Amino acid sequence: MEVVLKVDNLRVSFTANEQEVEAVKGVSFEIKKGETLGIVGESGSGKSVTARSIMRLLPSPPSQLKAGNIVFLGEDLADKTEKEMEGIRGKDIGMIFQDPMTSLNPTIKIGKQIAEGLSKHQSMSKAEAKNEALDLLRLVGIRNPHERYNQYPHEFSGGMRQRVMIAIALACRPTLLIADEPTTALDVTIQAQILALMKDMQQRFGTSIILITHDLGVVAGMCDHVVVMKEGEIVESGTTEEIFEQPKHTYTKRLLNALPRLDEKKKEKHITNLSSVNQDQPILEVKSLNKHFDLGKGKVLKAVDDISFHIRAGETLGLVGESGSGKSTTGRAILRLHEPTSGETLYQGIPVNRLKKRELKALRRHMQIIFQDPYASLNPRFKVLDIIGQALDIHQLYKDSNLRLKKVEELLEMVGLEASHAYRYPHEFSGGQRQRIGIARALAVEPSFIVCDEPLSALDVSIQSQIVKLLEDLQQKLGLTYLFIAHDLAMVKHICDRVAVMYAGKIVEIAESEELYSNPLHEYTKALLSAIPIPDPKIEKNKTRIISTDYQEKKYDVERSKLMEVSAGHWVAVPV
């Protein structure tokens, strides 16, 4: 087959504060017509820098192409002028960026952004470009294209914005498509739809795809060949089957073993330290909890719609569902970070919703939260000593400054950091280290119940496994109880005792972890499970997924008054 792109000994460096750092160190690979090449690795491995170097999108300075050839259809892109690259980008090489919201112009209507490339590269008239843009919107599965054509990016969901990015990238039928983490910020069902769409487009147009990701399950189902990058270098490459079945490099093996698989059996959990709580009663009871938001013009969003559940002492209850299903709102309403519209929450028999401000403050020593974004939830102007120490100050614990410092240092060591880290600022830590600081802050006041609100979503796979092990160890050591909110069902299966599935503000199914995964009852649960990619090419390339034929309308209907029944006719099994 024809070689579409050949990258040979690519070296890219960045200069900052008169220091030069080499981000890509002698990278070489090739991709043939109609193939999909996966580039995998953790944050900082050089994946995105490699992709942007191919497109010549890195600003110079501070970046510099030190050496190497980027041969596309026989021509070296490294020698092209910016004017020549403008004629190649979009026309011959398309790119899907990681964050569609920052990649789309918020002040320009969606239709015009798609039509722009057609007018520039295909010399179409305004009317021709509009008709082609409407066809592309239909092609990528966006309903009511005439209406959507005149809307702005903020009026689209995350999954729909990513579909628009695909429409823009494929508008001129490029020979090569570079997809840089195209599904990282998406829920599993939306991810499955986006990947199926990319594969369908590839089959229609014979496009070659470079897929950059850290999700090995996605790679297993999409890619023909895989390149594994670490610290700017390729440590291993081969066919997808070779990489997954016979990995040679220790780093590749570590990535493959970092996270539990959905098809693996759940390990048993043993917690010994539960002496401080009453094991005969649930530590937390939620009864008919509602949280509604007034959207104006008589519309009400029922983010949490009459849900009830309980959590036993020492238990981990998983709360899963897609973005907008009401998971995080539930966690915040339990802690009264959002005031519930109605319903009742009982913590060890105490009615949380009826407590006055002073009583609630005292109770919050026992109920804490770990936030999703480990950077946004830490004050950038405070040192770690004061970020963690603030919780001790609020509850008037350890008033002596020496005892306060000693407690903070103990907490840092408990979560796998060093005592000396107390004097650093949040920006001086990695994402995984910042999440550990967030956990230490939650543990500072010695709670018995913690809401873990998507604590893994911003982290690389190997860091996720470290944080999960830390949470499990802390639970066993301290007898903690968790409400674990997530959309990664493979992870939830292995760390949670029971799982509750949320859809459109309702809990549609709740069961023991193994039971839910082996025998799901609700069609939505089946759809979620079928959408999860498994890091095994033999399984992933031959399995069937369940998708909803009217997914968007169901999810964003703000006037619903009850759970919309999902009949079997609405859900369709499709080959991957």
N, C-alpha and C positions, 0 to 999 in steps of 0.2 A: 504493500500500500504506500501511497505517496506520503512523504514526511511533510507535514504542514509547518511545524515549528521545531527548530533545534537550538537549544541553549547550550553553549559550550564555555566552561570555565568562567562563569559570571562572578565578578567581584564588585561589591558595592559598599562604600563606606560613608559615614556621616562625620562631620566635624562640628564640635561644639566646645566652647571655652578653650579653643586652641588644642583640643585633643581629638584625635581621629579614632573612630570605632568602626571596625569592619563588621557590617551586618550580614553580608552574604559572602561566603568564602569558597570560591571555585565551584559553583553549582553547575551541573551539566545534566540535561535530559532531553528527550525528544517526544513528540506526539504525532501520530499519523492521522490521516483523514478518517473522520467518523469515530475516533477513539475518545475515551474519557480517561484522563490522567488525574489521579488524586495526589495532592501534596498535603501531607499531614504533619503535625507537630504542635507543640504548645506555644503560648504567647511568647514572642521574642525569639522564635526559632528562625525567622527570616522568610516565612511564607508570603506574607503580603508585600514585603519589600521586593521579593522576586517577581511577583505578579505586576506590580507597578513599574518595575524596571522594564518588563516586556512592553508595557504600554507607554513607556517613557513619561510617566506621570510624576516622578519624584523631582521636587524642586532642587535646583542646583545653583548656589549652595542652599542648604548644608550638605546635600548628597553629592556623591561623585561616582560615576561608573569607572572603576579603576581598570578593569580588564574584561575580556570576554566577547563573545559573539552571540547575537540574537537573530538567527536566520529564519525569516518568515517567508515561505514560498520562494526560496532562493535569494532573497535580499536581506542584507544585514541591517536590522533596525537601529543598531548602535551608531550607524553612520548617517542616519536620516536627520534632516533638519526639522525644526519644529513645524514648519509649514507643511513638509511632506508627511509628518506624523498626523497632522490634522486631517489629511485625506485618507489615512488608514484607520484611525480610531473611529469606531462606530460603523464604518463601512465594511472593512475586512476583519477587524478584531473588535468584538463587543465585550463589555465588562459589566458584571453585576456586582455592585458594592455591598459591603456588609450591612450598613445601616441605610435603608431606603429613605428614611425621613430626612437625613442630612444630605443625601445624594440628590433628592428632588428639590427643585426650586419652589419654596413655599408661596411665592407671589405669582407663579405662572400656572395656568390651568393644565390639568393632566394631558388633555388632548393635544394641546400646543407643544408640550414637551416631547410627546411621541412623534408628532408630525415634523418637528424641527429637523431631526436627522434625515428624514425622508426628503425634505425640500433641499437640504444641503448636499446629500450624497447621491440621490437618485434624480435630481433635477425635476421633481414633480411640481405641478402647480399647487396652489393652496387647496383647491377642491380635491385634487387627486390625493394629496397627502392626508387630508382629513378622512377621506373614504378608506384609505389604507390603514390609518390609525384606528378607525372604528373596527375594521376587520381584525386588527391585532388585539384590540381589547376583547373581542369575542373569542379569539383564538386562545388567549390566556385565561379564559373562564370568568371574565367580569361581566355580570349581567347589566342590562339596561345601558349599553355603551353610549347611546346618544345623550342620555342624562349624565352619565359619568364623565363624558368627554369634557364637559364644561365645569367640572368640580375641581377643587384644589386638593393637594396632598393630605391636608389635615382632615378632610372629609372621608378618607379611606382608612380601613383597618390596616394593621401591620402586614398581614398576609396579602391584602389587596395591593398595598404599596409595592410589595416585593414582586407581585405579578406585573405591575406597571413597569418596574425596572427590567423585568425579563422582556416585556414588549418593546421597550426602548432598545435593549441590547440586541434583539433579534430583528428589529425593523428592517435593516438592510441585508438580512440573510448573511451574516458574517461567516467567514470560513472558520474562525476560531472564536470561542466564547470563554472568557475567564470569569469564573464565579468565585468571588472571595467571601467565604463564610456566608453563603446566601440564605442559610436557614437558622443561623445561631440564635437570633432573637425571636424565633417563631415557635409556636406550640407544635406538638408532635403531629397532630392531624393536618395542620397547615403545612408543616414541613413535608409530610408525605405527598400532599397535593402539589407543592412547588417542585419537588424532585421528579414526580411523575410527569409534570408539565415539561420540565427540562429534557427528560428522556424522550418524550413524544416529539418535541421540537427537533431534537437531534436526529431522530429517525426520519422525520419529514424532510429535513434540509441537508442531512449529511454533515452537520456541524461537528467539529472537534471541540472538546470541552476540557478545560483545566479547572478542576474542582478543589478549592482550598478549604480545608476544614480540620477540626480536631475531633470530629465525631466518627469513630471507626465503623460504627453501624451504617452510617450514610455511605462511607467509602465501600463497604462490602456489597451494597446493593447497586451502586452507580458506576464503579470504576473498573477499567480493564487493567491498568497498571497503577502502581503506587510508588511515590517517592516519600521517604521519611526524613524530615529535617530536624536538626537539633543544633542550636547555637550557630546558625548560619551555614551549616554544612549538611550535605546529604549523608546520612549514616547507613541507609539501606534503600534499595530499590528493587523492583521486580513485578511480576504479575500479581494481581490481587490474591489469587489462590496461594502463590508462593509466600507472600508476606503474612497471610493469616494462618496458613497451615504449617509453615516452617520458617518462622522468623529467626534471623541469625543474630542481630544486634541486641544487646541487653536493653537498650532504650526502647526498641520496638516491642520487645517482650513486656517491658514495664507498662507501656501504653495499652497493650492488649489485655493485661491483667489488672489494670487500674480500677475498673468499675465492674460490678456484678452484672451478669446477663439475665435477661428476662426468663430464659429457658433453664436457668440454674435453680436448684432447690435452695430455699431459704434456710440459713443457719439458725440453730436454736440460740436463744438469749437467756442468760442467767443473771439476775440482779439480786444481790445479797443485802444491800443496805436500804431497807424500807422501814426501819424501826421508827422513823419520825412521823409516819403518816398512818392513818387508819385504813387498813387494807380491805375492810369489810364494806366500805362505802366508796363510790366514785370520788376522785379528787375534784373533778369538774363535771357539772351537769349543765347542758344548754337546752332550754325549753322554749320552743316556738319563737326563736330569735328572728327578728326582722330588722333590716336596715335599708331604708328607702331614701333616694336622693331626688329632690325636686329639680327637674330640668327646665322648668318654666313652660308657659303656654299650656298649662294643664297636664303636662307629661311628667310621669314619675318613673324613675328607674328603681326597680326592686332588686338591688344588688344582692341582698340576702333575704330570702323569701320563706319564712316560717320553717326554719330548720331546727332539729333536735338531735342531740347525741350526748354521750358521756365518755369520760376517759378515766380509767382506773389508775391508781397509784403505781408508778414505775412503768407505765405503759407508754408506747409511742403510737399515736393515732395519726395516720397519714391522711391528708386532705388534698385530693388531686382534682385536676380539671384544667381547662384552658384559660388563657387570659380573659378576664371579663366574666368568669363563672361565679365570682364572689368569694374566692378562697381568702385572699388577703384582707378583704373587708370583714370577713367572719373573725379572723384572728384579732383584728383591731377592735371590733365591736365587743369581743369577749373581755378585752383589757380596758374597754371604755376609752380607747384612743379615738374611736368613733363612738358617739353616743347612740346606742340602739334606738330604733323607732319604737319597738315593743319587744316583749319577750323577757325571759329571765335567765340569768347566768348565776349558778351557785358554785362557789369555790369552798370546798370542805363544809358545805351547808350554809355558807355566808352568802346572802343575796347581793351580788356585786352591783347590780343596777340601782339598788336602793341606798347605797352608801353615800354619805356626804363627803365633801372634798377631803377633809382631814382623815376620815376613816379609809377612804380610797387610797390615799397616799401611804398609809400604814400597810394596807393589804398589798400594794404593789411591790413591797419588799419580797413577797412570796410568789409574785407572778411577773415574769420578765419576758423580753422579746429580743430575738436576734434578727436584724433587718437584712433585706435582700442585697442592698448595695453597700459593701463594706467601706466604700470611700465616702459616699454622700452622707452616711449616718455617723461619721466621725468628724468632729469640729477640726478643720484644718489649722486653726490658730492655737489649738491646745496641744501640749505634749501628752504622751500616753499616760503619764503619771496623773495628770489632771482629768483626762477623759475617763479613766477608770475610777479615780479618786472622787470625782463629782458624785457618783452614785453613793459612795460612803458618806460624803458631806450632806447630801439631801436627807439621808436617813439617820444622820448624826451618829455614825459609827466611827470608831477609831479616831477620836478627836485629837489625840496626840500625834504630831506630825511624823515622828519616827515610827510609830505603830502603823500609821496610815501608809507610809512608804513600804514598810515590810510586808503589809497585806497586798499591796499592788504588785510587788516583786514576786510574792508567792503565787498570785493569780497568773502572772505572765509565765512563770515556770510551769504552772499547771496546764496551760494550753500550748506548751511546747516552744515558748519564746524565752529570751534571756532577761534577767533582771535589769541589765543595762539598757534594754530597749525602752525603759520607762522615760528616758530623757529625749526620745526622738519624737518627731512629728509624723502624722499619718502618711504624708507623701514620701517618706523615706522607707516605706515598707512595700512589699509586693501585695497583690490582691489576696493571696492566701493568708499572709501574715496579718493583713488588716482585718480579715474575717475572724482570725484568732483573737485579735484585740476586742472585736465586738462581742465574742463569746465570753472573754474575760470580764468585760463590763457587765454583761448579763449575770454572771456568776458572783459578782462582787458582793451583793447583798444576800447571798446564800438562799436563792429561791428554791422552791420545790417543783414549780411548774414553769415551763418556758415555751413560748410560741416561736418556732423556727420558721420564719417567713422567707421561703425560697433562698436559704442560706448558701446554696451551691451554684446558682444559675450563672453567676459572673466569674466562675472559676474554671481553670483547665481541669482535664479529667483526672490527672494524677493528684492535683491539689484537692479535688473533690473527695477522692478516696481517703486522703489524710484527714480532712475535716470530719467526714463520716466516722472514721475510727475514733477521732477525738471525742465526738459527741457520744458515741457508744461507751467509750471508756469512762467519761464523766458521769453518764447515766448509771453505770454499774457501781462506780465509786461513791457517788453522792445520792443515789436513789432518786434521780430526777424523773419527771414526767414531761413528755413532749407532745405538742401538737405540731406535726411536721408538714408544712405546706410546700407543695412542689408540683411540677408538671412532668418530671422525669419518673415515669412509673417503674422503670427497671430498678432505679435506686430505692424508691419507696418500698418496693416489694421486700427488699432485703433488710431494711432497717425498721420497718413498722410492724407492729403486732396486728393491727387492724387498719383497714383503709376505707375512707368515705369518699365517694365520687360526687363532685358537684357539677351541675349543669344548669345554666340559666338561673342561678341563685338558689337552686334546690339541691338537696342531697338525694340523688336518684338511686344510690346503692351503697350499702355499708356491710362489710363482712370481714372475717379473719383474712389475713394477707394471702395465705396459700389458697384458700377457698375462692377468693375473688379472682385470682389470676388463673386458677385451673377451671373455674366454672362461673364466668361472668354471666349475669342475668339480663342486665339492661343493654339495649343496643348501643347506647352511647359508650358504655364501658367497653364493649367489644370493639368499637371503633377506635377508642384510645389505645387499647392493647395491640390491635392489628397495625397501628401506625408506628409503633416503636421499632426502630431499626436494630437488628441484632448483628453484632460483629462477626458474621460468619457468611461468606459468599454463597455457600451451598444452600443455606436456609433463605438468605435475604433475596437472592435472585430468582427464587421459585415460589415465593409466598404470595398470598392474596391479602389485600387490605380492604377495609370497609370504609367507605366515605359517604357523607351525606350529600344528597343531590340539592338540598336547599339549605346548606349550612349557614351561609351568611345571614339570611333572613331570620333564621331561628335565633342566632346568637345576639343579634343587635335589635331585636324587637323590644323597645323600651316600654310599650304599653301592655305587656303581658300581665295578666292577673293571676295566672296559675302556670304550673309547669306544662309546657307544650308537649303533648304526647308524641313520641317518636315511633311512628308505625314502621313495620318492616318494609313497606313500600318506599319509604324515604331513604333507605340505606342500601347501597349497592356494593357488592363485592367486586373488586377490580384487580387484575394482575398488576404486579409492580412494574 
